[in-house]
Amino acid sequence: MHLTTRAVKNVGAIWLNLLVHAVVGFFLSPLILHRLGDQLFSLWVLVFTLTGYYGLLDLGIRSATVRYVAKFASVNDQDGLAKFVNTSLAFYCGVGLLSLLLTGIGYFYLPILFKLPSADLLVARVLLLIAGTGMAFSFAFNVFMGILEGLERFASLGLAQVGFTLFRGALIVIALNRGGKLLAIGGITVGTNLLSYIVFMCLARRARPIQLSIKQVDRRVFRVMMAYSSFAFIILIAEKLRFQSDVTVIGALLSTSAIASFTIGTKLIEYSSYVVRSMAQIFTPMSSQLYTIGDLPQLQRTLVAGNRTCALITFPLCVILIVLGKPIIELWVGPRYLSSYPILLILAIPRGLYLAQSASTKMLLGMGKHRWLALVLLMEGVMNLGLSIVLARRFGLTGVALGTAIPLTITSLFFLPYHSSHHLGIEFGAFLRRSYLMPLAISIPFASVLLFLEREFPTHGYRSLLSRLACGGGVYCIELYVAAFNHVSNTVRSWTTITIEPRQES
């Protein structure tokens, strides 16, 4: 299958999964929030954030799985692939046992770490046991998801995820309508996740039959995995510090109930980022295969086209959050949570700048050129945590958001664009023009239309919100069409042809 055709097919399946996930999540979140209340909803976020830290035990092996499955598949090395998969499974079995041990320890120390009301302590502990056990079993199954991604079977993966998202959402609605509370929702979430992993394992075995045997576990393969995954692990630590430490800081320094208000703003950013982050998954196996066969020109074109596509999605979403953030929050969860809008405003632009370069980060991972990326992101994560702690004491939730936004902006503006273009030998100025000039230019009329409509005709319901999004979206689509197919636009592109610099290995 042609590279472009395969990419379109994979992106289409990913976006279908994303659409279903976003719609289900958008309507479920306020339902769960209002049925549980601020305290239990905050407890839900806190416990699943804590068990999310178990992902650090991955040590970056998941990224190595995607990269090396793509590499072995591109040269049809079945023996190497079998050793890699079996070695990964053996490693993850050990990680699962360690996760169960940590869950047991956390059961006893939970009230010491966080300011929990005594009435909710037992519920929090039981939920921790449910979520922690689910995480422990998920590690081994994640190998098979990595196989599907490495083989670029995003269509099969995406369609299966759509089914389980709808199934899980239906069960949660039924449970809430029948009086179910926090533990019921936790059990449904963990149970359906584990069921989905079993289906992913069957899909992976069907796509690429691999003999599973303890005899295939190889120490030399493990050393190769760790050589790659050591810096992927640093990136994993950095991601936890950058985007998941805020909830922990709030729970430890402020109060668990304050997590709900902070989460509303960050949830909207998270939902909007799904579009880009899901699509960017295809660039890791794609770049790994291209790098393995030495196709540098195609890698350069993929980097520019990938980041341009990410920006075309990210920039208008960022505009929507900034201009229409208040009415969206009010319609979504009620006017009581409008205090979340400053959080949304502080984080939207820095996160948008980073998401617009999603192709860069995934391609660096795919090529194995992620050492400096890992170190810089780790520095950002440490700065994020330190600033959030310091600023939270003085400015509360706003300080926590600023602690995330400041270092993220520095990384997105001053490191990532230069680093990625340099690694692929693309002249820096040409890279910026080809990737971001057109998305930025066509986002300006879109923002102007939304600002005008919101000022003259304030949003009062979902119908008016959708109508102004349709008007702004129509303008954006026209601008996109003109930029893509107009003769003048093509002439401008010819003036900014990419120039290739002598390649330097780091």
Secondary structure, 3 states (H helix, E strand, C coil): CCHHHHHHHHHHHHHHHHHHHHHHHHHHHHHHHHHHHHHHHHHHHHHHHHHHHHHHHHCCHHHHHHHHHHHHHHCCCHHHHHHHHHHHHHHHHHHHHHHHHHHHHHHHHHHHHCCCCHHHHHHHHHHHHHHHHHHHHHHHHHHHHHHHHHCCCHHHHHHHHHHHHHHHHHHHHHHHHCCCCHHHHHHHHHHHHHHHHHHHHHHHHHHCCCCCCHHHCCHHHHHHHHHHHHHHHHHHHHHHHHHCHHHHHHHHHCCCCHHHHHHHHHHHHHHHHHHHHHHHCCHHHHHHHHHHHCCHHHHHHHHHHHHHHHHHHHHHHHHHHHHHHHHHHHHHHCHHHHHHHHHHHHHHHHHHHHHCCHHHHHHHHHHCCCHHHHHHHHHHHHHHHHHHHHHHHHHCHHHHHHHHHHHHHHHHHHCHHHHHHHHCCECHHHHHHHHHHHHHHHHHHHHHHHHHHHHHCCCCCHHHHHHHHHHHHHHHHHHHHHHHHCHHHHHHHHHCCCCECCCCCC
